[in-house]
Amino acid sequence: MKILVSGAGIAGLACAHGLGARGHAVTVVEHAPRLRLAGTPVDIRGDALAAADRMGLLGRIRERRLRMSELSRFVDADGAPVARVPVARTGDSPDDVELLRGDLVRLLADALPDTAAVRFDDSVEALADDGDGVDARFRSGGSDRYDLVVGADGQHSQVRGLVFGPESGYLRHLGVYIALADLPGAAPSDEVNLVHNVPGMMAGVFRYGDRTVAVLQFRSGPLDYDHRDLEAQKRILAEAFAGQRSWRIPELVEAALADPALFFDSAGQIRMPGWHRGRVVLVGDAGYAPAFLSGRGASLALTGAQFLAEELERCGGDPTAAFERYTDRQRPYVKRAQDRVHASRDRLVPATWADIAARNDALRAAETAAR
Ligand SMILES: Cc1cc2nc3c(=O)[nH]c(=O)nc-3n(C[C@H](O)[C@H](O)[C@H](O)COP(=O)(O)OP(=O)(O)OC[C@H]3O[C@@H](n4cnc5c(N)ncnc54)[C@H](O)[C@@H]3O)c2cc1C
């Protein structure tokens, strides 16, 4: 089949890999001019490890595994440690692999078969499904006809918007916004993997390999802004942290505002009753974003891509049957990922001073009990 995939993130590239390897002719359109390699580490957990293995990538993924001696220390306004989270308590199993999001994107892109190609700087503008195929019109001015279209274009999916309706019908806002920014230079080890909280806000500095990353989060109700307008995102960030002088917050906010590749988004979930309509199907954050805080977005993207490719093969030329089977296999993983996030939010961004103190007490007690 001739298949169009929108988005060259983890879901889109994994789909291109699985579908291309089964002989389909796959075109991936990515609206950015190049692969987007930003982001903190992502986890590959549980059955997503098997999905990566089936793609022949698990060995290379393991080679890039990050080994962090501890996830983070929570510090007070003077930088003195108040609690820490041992890494063993954050994952599902010791087999889980944590690697930089950009490394995973790069690995998937490098492993694409000849039957799959990525076209950058382009995106879908219109889709018309007549039952036998889908006509797509692109921002670049071109158009083409496909047997299937896969929307793998993230939480703010354009394909979802065109085929299933506005984001507001599916987005569940979790009350937190997050910004990630690269800090120049490699910070010394005693200055990284630190997190500071004031009520409703967190500021952290992490080192991943040779990269130092600032992470800023704040609680807020839904904000109305254009998620493609970086300057608007910077204004929101600056306003949210205005007047906060505690710990290194001013310096980290300043660094974030200076980063031309700042990543800013809400911790939001996409919850949909179904992920396919006609010859169009959604994979990854586009259909079932679990939110940053879940640590399961990459795993869902990998299992989703695997199930879709396998079921299309099994169901021959019947996309509806294949999409249904893909849905049945993927739904339990999505449910598990989406149901757990509030605990992470409350631990990382406690709402009040009392909540911060209670979190620190609980972590210290757990650490003492584990000794
Ligand atoms: C730059 C970036 C940084 C991230 N950092 C983190 C992180 O630190 N921690 C974390 O847990 N998760 C992060 N995520 C989200 C995480 O990658 C996903 O939750 C998960 O990997 C599922 O991936 P996905 O491919 O479904 O979505 P995404 O990774 O969001 O990929 C979607 C892709 O589609 C592209 N796209 C968007 N709109 C269009 C369009 N209209 N046309 C064509 N292409 C389009 C995007 O540029 C992107 O390449 C990040 C995502 C991005 C894009």
The ligand as a Gaussian input file, in Angstrom:
#p B3LYP/6-31G(d) Opt

LIG

0 1
 C       10.777000      18.486000      20.585000
 C       10.072000      17.535000      21.505000
 C       10.575000      17.309000      22.790000
 C        9.939000      16.426000      23.660000
 N       10.479000      16.221000      24.878000
 C        9.925000      15.306000      25.708000
 C       10.484000      15.049000      26.979000
 O       11.486000      15.645000      27.362000
 N        9.896000      14.126000      27.793000
 C        8.779000      13.444000      27.388000
 O        8.278000      12.609000      28.139000
 N        8.223000      13.678000      26.181000
 C        8.764000      14.588000      25.336000
 N        8.179000      14.844000      24.117000
 C        6.974000      14.086000      23.762000
 C        7.338000      12.655000      23.419000
 O        8.249000      12.647000      22.354000
 C        6.078000      11.896000      23.074000
 O        5.212000      11.860000      24.193000
 C        6.268000      10.437000      22.708000
 O        7.536000      10.142000      22.323000
 C        5.304000      10.051000      21.580000
 O        5.833000      10.553000      20.394000
 P        4.994000      11.040000      19.164000
 O        5.830000      10.702000      17.975000
 O        3.609000      10.545000      19.223000
 O        4.898000      12.618000      19.346000
 P        6.037000      13.721000      19.222000
 O        7.307000      13.241000      19.812000
 O        5.442000      14.983000      19.718000
 O        6.303000      13.827000      17.638000
 C        5.399000      14.423000      16.755000
 C        6.159000      14.856000      15.518000
 O        5.212000      15.386000      14.583000
 C        5.675000      16.637000      14.112000
 N        4.511000      17.426000      13.744000
 C        3.695000      18.138000      14.553000
 N        2.724000      18.717000      13.842000
 C        2.923000      18.358000      12.544000
 C        2.252000      18.618000      11.336000
 N        1.155000      19.402000      11.297000
 N        2.730000      18.086000      10.184000
 C        3.855000      17.306000      10.198000
 N        4.539000      17.035000      11.331000
 C        4.073000      17.541000      12.478000
 C        6.484000      17.203000      15.249000
 O        7.403000      18.190000      14.804000
 C        7.179000      15.952000      15.784000
 O        8.360000      15.694000      15.073000
 C        8.764000      15.744000      23.235000
 C        8.246000      15.972000      21.959000
 C        8.877000      16.855000      21.085000
 C        8.315000      17.075000      19.682000

